[in-house]
Amino acid sequence: MNERSETASREWSSRLAYWLGILPSRALGVVSCLMLFVMMVLTFVDVSGRYLFASPLPAAYEIISFIMPGIIFCALPFVSLRGGHVTIDLLDALIPKAWQRWQGLLVNLFAAAAMALIAWRLGVRAHDHFRFNEVTDELFLKLWPFSTVMSVLSVVATVALLVRAFGYLGSAPSGGSDSEGAPTT
């Protein structure tokens, strides 16, 4: 392959990584932040209404109980791609440098498998919510759209973990990542 085609290939893969990985990841991060802000405002209004006016916000608990998993599942692909999970590195000093790359690969493959299991179970639950037409107690919102979105975001997080896992095949990361979420060496 000549130098020109290698440059074109790198540019194409860079654009693909941006549109399929970096941009959606950033967008989900912004959505998570907005949902956190909305939850904060709802809690403030609910508590203020309860203690100042003896009139809490109706269904605030139910609304917040939907926003909380929304924050978690929107942030999950972003955190997974960047490797921003809480990690315990007590035994990392005992693992030889040559094996750390395989450790990263296996840990991320295991995490992807666990996330895929969560996505599958949420998908089954979404189907049950739809089939039985389940709704919330106070606002009578249908449950299946919420569980479906959580299942889809779990699939996205699974893909992010797989991307991270296969990033260990091309390099020997030290566990960190650059600003775009790619494993660093």
Rosetta blueprint (number, residue, H / E / L):
1 M L
2 N L
3 E H
4 R H
5 S H
6 E H
7 T H
8 A H
9 S H
10 R H
11 E H
12 W H
13 S H
14 S H
15 R H
16 L H
17 A H
18 Y H
19 W H
20 L H
21 G H
22 I H
23 L H
24 P H
25 S H
26 R H
27 A H
28 L H
29 G H
30 V H
31 V H
32 S H
33 C H
34 L H
35 M H
36 L H
37 F H
38 V H
39 M H
40 M H
41 V H
42 L H
43 T H
44 F H
45 V H
46 D H
47 V H
48 S H
49 G H
50 R H
51 Y H
52 L H
53 F L
54 A L
55 S L
56 P L
57 L L
58 P L
59 A L
60 A H
61 Y H
62 E H
63 I H
64 I H
65 S H
66 F H
67 I H
68 M H
69 P H
70 G H
71 I H
72 I H
73 F H
74 C H
75 A H
76 L H
77 P H
78 F H
79 V H
80 S H
81 L H
82 R H
83 G L
84 G L
85 H L
86 V L
87 T L
88 I L
89 D L
90 L L
91 L L
92 D H
93 A H
94 L H
95 I L
96 P L
97 K H
98 A H
99 W H
100 Q H
101 R H
102 W H
103 Q H
104 G H
105 L H
106 L H
107 V H
108 N H
109 L H
110 F H
111 A H
112 A H
113 A H
114 A H
115 M H
116 A H
117 L H
118 I H
119 A H
120 W H
121 R H
122 L H
123 G H
124 V H
125 R H
126 A H
127 H H
128 D H
129 H H
130 F H
131 R H
132 F L
133 N L
134 E L
135 V E
136 T L
137 D L
138 E L
139 L L
140 F L
141 L L
142 K E
143 L L
144 W H
145 P H
146 F H
147 S H
148 T H
149 V H
150 M H
151 S H
152 V H
153 L H
154 S H
155 V H
156 V H
157 A H
158 T H
159 V H
160 A H
161 L H
162 L H
163 V H
164 R H
165 A H
166 F H
167 G H
168 Y H
169 L H
170 G H
171 S L
172 A L
173 P L
174 S L
175 G L
176 G L
177 S E
178 D L
179 S L
180 E L
181 G L
182 A L
183 P E
184 T L
185 T L
